[in-house]
Amino acid sequence: MGINLTRVDNRLLHGQVAVAWSHHAEANLIVIVNDDVAEDQMQQDLMTMSAGNMGVRFFSIQKTIDVIHKASPEQKIMLVVRTPQDVVRLVEGGIPLNDVNIGNMHFSEGKKQIHITVSVDDEDMQAFKRLRELGVRFAIQRMPHEDKLDVFQLHDAYKG
């Protein structure tokens, strides 16, 4: 399976993903894994515009689990999901993901900002704990040239 990178980014597909991250991952196909977007042609059209000449597919989480293993060996895939809970569903569904990039998780009510681009709540932290139990490595990294940061260290540093 040619998954070169998996990224959590609640914005899904935008210029930073289409250019910097896809190039860093040496990807030639971006797969947006999101149940809502998989059913929304308008969102797909808007996201496709920011993809430039990259190939883009929009799959639900279950469809990704069902078909990703059928990808051609020539496909170098970058998966983009909205939440760490989505990553848990993919891994528990049988997709072997070893490293996950945490890029952007917007602040909203009930969330705590632990990094300039990452805010989490208890459900997010439970998902990260589950991923760790499943042997998945993950780190916050906004851009490819930046250092990788540990979610748990940042979360613990911002307690209180």
Accessible surface in RSA format (square Angstrom, percent):
REM  Atomic radii and reference values for relative SASA: ProtOr
REM  Chains: A
REM  Algorithm: Lee & Richards
REM  Probe-radius: 1.40
REM  Slices: 20
REM RES _ NUM      All-atoms   Total-Side   Main-Chain    Non-polar    All polar
REM                ABS   REL    ABS   REL    ABS   REL    ABS   REL    ABS   REL
RES MET A   1   112.00  58.0  28.41  18.8  83.59 199.0  38.48  32.7  73.52  97.4
RES GLY A   2    20.41  25.2   0.00   N/A  20.41  25.2  14.98  41.1   5.43  12.2
RES ILE A   3    35.48  20.2   9.56   7.1  25.92  62.5   9.56   6.9  25.92  70.4
RES ASN A   4    64.18  44.3  31.17  30.1  33.01  79.5  12.03  29.0  52.15  50.4
RES LEU A   5    24.83  13.8  20.86  14.9   3.97  10.0  24.83  17.4   0.00   0.0
RES THR A   6     1.35   1.0   1.00   1.0   0.35   0.8   0.00   0.0   1.35   2.0
RES ARG A   7     0.06   0.0   0.06   0.0   0.00   0.0   0.00   0.0   0.06   0.0
RES VAL A   8     0.14   0.1   0.14   0.1   0.00   0.0   0.14   0.1   0.00   0.0
RES ASP A   9     0.00   0.0   0.00   0.0   0.00   0.0   0.00   0.0   0.00   0.0
RES ASN A  10    31.80  21.9  25.83  25.0   5.96  14.4  11.82  28.4  19.98  19.3
RES ARG A  11    88.42  37.1  71.55  36.5  16.87  40.2  40.75  55.7  47.67  28.9
RES LEU A  12     0.00   0.0   0.00   0.0   0.00   0.0   0.00   0.0   0.00   0.0
RES LEU A  13     8.37   4.7   0.00   0.0   8.37  21.0   0.00   0.0   8.37  22.5
RES HIS A  14    32.99  18.0  31.49  21.9   1.51   3.9  28.22  29.1   4.77   5.6
RES GLY A  15    37.19  45.9   0.00   N/A  37.19  45.9  29.16  80.0   8.04  18.0
RES GLN A  16    45.11  25.2  31.98  23.4  13.13  31.3  21.71  46.2  23.40  17.7
RES VAL A  17     0.00   0.0   0.00   0.0   0.00   0.0   0.00   0.0   0.00   0.0
RES ALA A  18     7.13   6.6   1.55   2.4   5.58  12.7   1.55   2.2   5.58  14.8
RES VAL A  19   106.89  70.3 102.81  93.1   4.09   9.8 106.33  92.4   0.57   1.5
RES ALA A  20    25.59  23.5  15.73  24.3   9.87  22.4  23.64  33.3   1.95   5.2
RES TRP A  21     2.20   0.9   2.20   1.1   0.00   0.0   2.20   1.2   0.00   0.0
RES SER A  22     3.06   2.6   2.92   3.9   0.14   0.3   0.00   0.0   3.06   4.3
RES HIS A  23   150.19  82.1 138.73  96.4  11.46  29.3  93.99  96.9  56.20  65.4
RES HIS A  24   100.18  54.8  76.90  53.5  23.28  59.5  46.64  48.1  53.53  62.3
RES ALA A  25    10.81   9.9   0.21   0.3  10.60  24.1   7.80  11.0   3.01   8.0
RES GLU A  26   135.68  77.9 119.85  90.7  15.83  37.7  42.56  82.3  93.12  76.0
RES ALA A  27    13.54  12.5   0.00   0.0  13.54  30.8   0.10   0.1  13.44  35.6
RES ASN A  28    76.82  53.0  63.01  60.9  13.81  33.2  35.53  85.5  41.29  39.9
RES LEU A  29    10.94   6.1  10.94   7.8   0.00   0.0  10.94   7.7   0.00   0.0
RES ILE A  30     0.00   0.0   0.00   0.0   0.00   0.0   0.00   0.0   0.00   0.0
RES VAL A  31     1.14   0.8   1.14   1.0   0.00   0.0   1.14   1.0   0.00   0.0
RES ILE A  32     0.90   0.5   0.22   0.2   0.68   1.6   0.22   0.2   0.68   1.8
RES VAL A  33     0.00   0.0   0.00   0.0   0.00   0.0   0.00   0.0   0.00   0.0
RES ASN A  34    12.17   8.4  11.44  11.1   0.73   1.8   0.21   0.5  11.96  11.6
RES ASP A  35    57.65  40.4  51.64  51.4   6.02  14.2  31.85  75.0  25.80  25.7
RES ASP A  36   100.21  70.2  92.81  92.4   7.40  17.5  21.35  50.2  78.86  78.6
RES VAL A  37     0.32   0.2   0.32   0.3   0.00   0.0   0.32   0.3   0.00   0.0
RES ALA A  38    23.32  21.4   5.20   8.0  18.13  41.2   5.24   7.4  18.08  47.9
RES GLU A  39   150.31  86.3 116.62  88.2  33.69  80.2  49.05  94.9 101.26  82.7
RES ASP A  40    48.53  34.0  44.29  44.1   4.24  10.0  14.16  33.3  34.38  34.3
RES GLN A  41   114.33  63.9 107.87  78.8   6.45  15.4  55.53 118.2  58.80  44.6
RES MET A  42   140.62  72.8 134.47  89.0   6.16  14.7  99.71  84.8  40.92  54.2
RES GLN A  43    58.61  32.8  57.52  42.0   1.09   2.6  24.32  51.8  34.29  26.0
RES GLN A  44    26.07  14.6  25.91  18.9   0.16   0.4   2.02   4.3  24.06  18.2
RES ASP A  45    72.62  50.9  68.67  68.4   3.95   9.3  26.02  61.2  46.61  46.5
RES LEU A  46   103.08  57.4  94.41  67.5   8.66  21.8  94.71  66.5   8.37  22.5
RES MET A  47    19.63  10.2  17.84  11.8   1.78   4.2  19.63  16.7   0.00   0.0
RES THR A  48    66.37  47.2  62.55  63.4   3.82   9.1  55.98  75.2  10.39  15.7
RES MET A  49   141.19  73.1 109.83  72.7  31.36  74.7  78.88  67.1  62.31  82.5
RES SER A  50    41.86  35.4  23.49  31.3  18.37  42.3  34.04  72.5   7.82  11.0
RES ALA A  51     3.52   3.2   0.81   1.2   2.71   6.2   1.02   1.4   2.50   6.6
RES GLY A  52    68.09  84.0   0.00   N/A  68.09  84.0  44.94 123.3  23.15  51.8
RES ASN A  53   156.78 108.1 117.89 113.9  38.89  93.6  46.65 112.3 110.13 106.4
RES MET A  54    37.40  19.4  24.68  16.3  12.73  30.3   7.11   6.0  30.29  40.1
RES GLY A  55    27.50  33.9   0.00   N/A  27.50  33.9  23.98  65.8   3.51   7.9
RES VAL A  56    22.32  14.7   3.86   3.5  18.46  44.5   3.86   3.4  18.46  50.1
RES ARG A  57   108.05  45.4 105.79  53.9   2.26   5.4  27.88  38.1  80.17  48.6
RES PHE A  58    31.51  15.8  13.79   8.5  17.72  46.1  13.79   8.4  17.72  50.7
RES PHE A  59    31.55  15.8  30.98  19.2   0.57   1.5  31.45  19.1   0.10   0.3
RES SER A  60    28.10  23.7  27.21  36.3   0.90   2.1  18.52  39.4   9.58  13.4
RES ILE A  61     3.59   2.0   3.59   2.7   0.00   0.0   3.59   2.6   0.00   0.0
RES GLN A  62    98.34  55.0  97.97  71.6   0.37   0.9  49.48 105.3  48.86  37.1
RES LYS A  63    99.92  48.7  96.26  59.1   3.66   8.7  51.14  46.0  48.78  52.0
RES THR A  64     0.00   0.0   0.00   0.0   0.00   0.0   0.00   0.0   0.00   0.0
RES ILE A  65    32.23  18.3  22.09  16.5  10.14  24.4  22.09  15.9  10.14  27.5
RES ASP A  66    71.87  50.3  62.15  61.9   9.72  23.0  24.29  57.2  47.59  47.5
RES VAL A  67    40.88  26.9  37.67  34.1   3.21   7.7  37.67  32.7   3.21   8.7
RES ILE A  68     6.26   3.6   4.48   3.3   1.79   4.3   6.05   4.4   0.22   0.6
RES HIS A  69   111.48  60.9  86.13  59.9  25.35  64.9  64.62  66.6  46.86  54.5
RES LYS A  70   149.20  72.8 116.66  71.6  32.54  77.5  75.92  68.3  73.28  78.1
RES ALA A  71    29.83  27.4   5.06   7.8  24.77  56.4  12.61  17.8  17.22  45.6
RES SER A  72    43.51  36.8  34.59  46.2   8.92  20.5  36.18  77.0   7.33  10.3
RES PRO A  73   110.15  80.3  92.95  84.7  17.20  62.5 104.97  86.7   5.17  32.2
RES GLU A  74   125.71  72.2 116.64  88.2   9.08  21.6  70.03 135.5  55.69  45.5
RES GLN A  75    51.06  28.6  50.96  37.2   0.10   0.2  14.45  30.8  36.61  27.8
RES LYS A  76    83.02  40.5  83.02  50.9   0.00   0.0  48.50  43.7  34.53  36.8
RES ILE A  77     1.34   0.8   1.34   1.0   0.00   0.0   1.34   1.0   0.00   0.0
RES MET A  78     0.00   0.0   0.00   0.0   0.00   0.0   0.00   0.0   0.00   0.0
RES LEU A  79     0.00   0.0   0.00   0.0   0.00   0.0   0.00   0.0   0.00   0.0
RES VAL A  80     0.00   0.0   0.00   0.0   0.00   0.0   0.00   0.0   0.00   0.0
RES VAL A  81     0.00   0.0   0.00   0.0   0.00   0.0   0.00   0.0   0.00   0.0
RES ARG A  82    69.65  29.2  68.04  34.7   1.61   3.8  29.23  39.9  40.42  24.5
RES THR A  83    44.64  31.7  44.51  45.1   0.13   0.3  42.79  57.5   1.85   2.8
RES PRO A  84     0.07   0.0   0.07   0.1   0.00   0.0   0.07   0.1   0.00   0.0
RES GLN A  85    54.78  30.6  53.32  39.0   1.47   3.5  46.42  98.8   8.36   6.3
RES ASP A  86    17.52  12.3  17.52  17.4   0.00   0.0   0.00   0.0  17.52  17.5
RES VAL A  87     0.05   0.0   0.05   0.0   0.00   0.0   0.05   0.0   0.00   0.0
RES VAL A  88    17.44  11.5  17.44  15.8   0.00   0.0  17.44  15.2   0.00   0.0
RES ARG A  89   112.93  47.4 107.41  54.8   5.53  13.2  46.53  63.6  66.41  40.2
RES LEU A  90     0.00   0.0   0.00   0.0   0.00   0.0   0.00   0.0   0.00   0.0
RES VAL A  91    24.44  16.1  14.91  13.5   9.53  23.0  14.91  13.0   9.53  25.8
RES GLU A  92    97.45  55.9  60.18  45.5  37.27  88.7  29.34  56.7  68.12  55.6
RES GLY A  93    33.18  40.9   0.00   N/A  33.18  40.9  17.35  47.6  15.83  35.5
RES GLY A  94    59.92  73.9   0.00   N/A  59.92  73.9  36.56 100.3  23.36  52.3
RES ILE A  95     4.11   2.3   2.94   2.2   1.17   2.8   3.32   2.4   0.79   2.1
RES PRO A  96    85.08  62.0  63.64  58.0  21.44  77.9  74.13  61.2  10.95  68.0
RES LEU A  97     9.67   5.4   2.39   1.7   7.28  18.3   4.27   3.0   5.39  14.5
RES ASN A  98    95.32  65.7  90.21  87.2   5.11  12.3   9.41  22.7  85.91  83.0
RES ASP A  99    70.67  49.5  62.08  61.8   8.58  20.3  29.13  68.6  41.54  41.4
RES VAL A 100     5.08   3.3   0.07   0.1   5.01  12.1   1.37   1.2   3.71  10.1
RES ASN A 101     9.15   6.3   5.11   4.9   4.04   9.7   7.88  19.0   1.27   1.2
RES ILE A 102     0.13   0.1   0.13   0.1   0.00   0.0   0.13   0.1   0.00   0.0
RES GLY A 103     0.29   0.4   0.00   N/A   0.29   0.4   0.00   0.0   0.29   0.6
RES ASN A 104     8.71   6.0   8.71   8.4   0.00   0.0   0.22   0.5   8.49   8.2
RES MET A 105     8.29   4.3   6.12   4.1   2.17   5.2   7.53   6.4   0.77   1.0
RES HIS A 106   101.18  55.3  92.79  64.5   8.39  21.5  66.42  68.5  34.76  40.4
RES PHE A 107   128.26  64.2 103.98  64.4  24.28  63.2 103.98  63.0  24.28  69.5
RES SER A 108    55.97  47.3  49.01  65.4   6.96  16.0  44.89  95.6  11.08  15.5
RES GLU A 109   176.98 101.6 144.89 109.6  32.10  76.4  62.77 121.4 114.21  93.2
RES GLY A 110    66.52  82.0   0.00   N/A  66.52  82.0  41.26 113.2  25.25  56.6
RES LYS A 111    47.46  23.2  35.91  22.0  11.55  27.5  21.58  19.4  25.88  27.6
RES LYS A 112    65.04  31.7  60.48  37.1   4.56  10.9  56.06  50.5   8.98   9.6
RES GLN A 113    90.26  50.5  81.48  59.6   8.78  20.9  21.35  45.4  68.91  52.3
RES ILE A 114     0.59   0.3   0.00   0.0   0.59   1.4   0.11   0.1   0.49   1.3
RES HIS A 115    32.55  17.8  25.35  17.6   7.20  18.4  18.29  18.9  14.26  16.6
RES ILE A 116   120.25  68.4  95.77  71.3  24.48  59.0  98.67  71.1  21.58  58.6
RES THR A 117    24.87  17.7  17.72  18.0   7.15  17.0  24.41  32.8   0.46   0.7
RES VAL A 118     0.93   0.6   0.00   0.0   0.93   2.2   0.00   0.0   0.93   2.5
RES SER A 119     2.66   2.2   2.66   3.6   0.00   0.0   0.00   0.0   2.66   3.7
RES VAL A 120     2.08   1.4   0.62   0.6   1.46   3.5   0.62   0.5   1.46   4.0
RES ASP A 121    43.71  30.6  36.50  36.3   7.21  17.0  17.26  40.6  26.45  26.4
RES ASP A 122   118.02  82.7 113.87 113.3   4.15   9.8  34.94  82.2  83.08  82.9
RES GLU A 123   122.67  70.4 117.87  89.2   4.80  11.4  40.38  78.1  82.28  67.2
RES ASP A 124     3.85   2.7   3.85   3.8   0.00   0.0   0.00   0.0   3.85   3.8
RES MET A 125     7.96   4.1   7.96   5.3   0.00   0.0   7.96   6.8   0.00   0.0
RES GLN A 126   107.73  60.2 104.36  76.3   3.36   8.0  41.22  87.7  66.50  50.4
RES ALA A 127     7.23   6.6   1.95   3.0   5.28  12.0   6.69   9.4   0.54   1.4
RES PHE A 128     0.00   0.0   0.00   0.0   0.00   0.0   0.00   0.0   0.00   0.0
RES LYS A 129    84.86  41.4  84.34  51.7   0.53   1.3  40.51  36.5  44.35  47.2
RES ARG A 130    88.74  37.3  87.46  44.6   1.29   3.1  31.56  43.1  57.18  34.7
RES LEU A 131     0.25   0.1   0.25   0.2   0.00   0.0   0.25   0.2   0.00   0.0
RES ARG A 132   133.02  55.9 121.15  61.8  11.87  28.3  54.05  73.9  78.97  47.9
RES GLU A 133   128.39  73.7  88.28  66.8  40.11  95.5  46.20  89.4  82.20  67.1
RES LEU A 134    59.72  33.3  29.70  21.2  30.02  75.5  35.21  24.7  24.50  65.9
RES GLY A 135    53.05  65.4   0.00   N/A  53.05  65.4  35.35  97.0  17.70  39.6
RES VAL A 136     7.32   4.8   2.19   2.0   5.13  12.4   2.28   2.0   5.04  13.7
RES ARG A 137   144.77  60.8 139.47  71.1   5.31  12.6  74.18 101.4  70.59  42.8
RES PHE A 138    31.31  15.7   9.40   5.8  21.91  57.0  12.83   7.8  18.48  52.9
RES ALA A 139    16.60  15.3  15.50  23.9   1.10   2.5  15.50  21.8   1.10   2.9
RES ILE A 140     0.12   0.1   0.12   0.1   0.00   0.0   0.12   0.1   0.00   0.0
RES GLN A 141    14.77   8.3  13.23   9.7   1.54   3.7   1.98   4.2  12.79   9.7
RES ARG A 142    82.20  34.5  81.67  41.6   0.53   1.3  14.26  19.5  67.94  41.2
RES MET A 143    48.88  25.3  48.88  32.4   0.00   0.0  45.03  38.3   3.85   5.1
RES PRO A 144    29.88  21.8  17.45  15.9  12.43  45.2  17.66  14.6  12.22  75.9
RES HIS A 145   150.90  82.5 113.71  79.0  37.18  95.1  93.46  96.3  57.44  66.8
RES GLU A 146    47.65  27.4  37.55  28.4  10.11  24.1  27.05  52.3  20.60  16.8
RES ASP A 147   117.91  82.6 104.76 104.3  13.15  31.1  26.12  61.5  91.79  91.5
RES LYS A 148   140.57  68.6 114.25  70.1  26.32  62.7  65.23  58.7  75.34  80.2
RES LEU A 149    61.27  34.1  59.02  42.2   2.25   5.7  61.27  43.0   0.00   0.0
RES ASP A 150    62.19  43.6  52.76  52.5   9.43  22.3  15.41  36.3  46.79  46.7
RES VAL A 151     0.81   0.5   0.00   0.0   0.81   1.9   0.00   0.0   0.81   2.2
RES PHE A 152    30.68  15.4  30.58  18.9   0.10   0.3  30.68  18.6   0.00   0.0
RES GLN A 153   132.67  74.2 124.06  90.7   8.60  20.5  42.04  89.5  90.62  68.7
RES LEU A 154    35.45  19.7  35.33  25.3   0.13   0.3  35.45  24.9   0.00   0.0
RES HIS A 155    28.26  15.4  28.26  19.6   0.00   0.0  17.99  18.5  10.26  11.9
RES ASP A 156    83.76  58.7  70.21  69.9  13.55  32.0  26.60  62.6  57.16  57.0
RES ALA A 157    79.13  72.8  38.20  58.9  40.93  93.1  50.64  71.3  28.49  75.5
RES TYR A 158   115.86  54.1 100.85  57.4  15.01  39.1  62.80  47.2  53.06  65.4
RES LYS A 159   130.94  63.9 106.07  65.1  24.88  59.2  58.00  52.2  72.95  77.7
RES GLY A 160   123.03 151.7   0.00   N/A 123.03 151.7  62.03 170.2  60.99 136.6
END  Absolute sums over single chains surface
CHAIN  1 A     8317.8       6526.2       1791.6       4288.1       4029.7
END  Absolute sums over all chains
TOTAL          8317.8       6526.2       1791.6       4288.1       4029.7
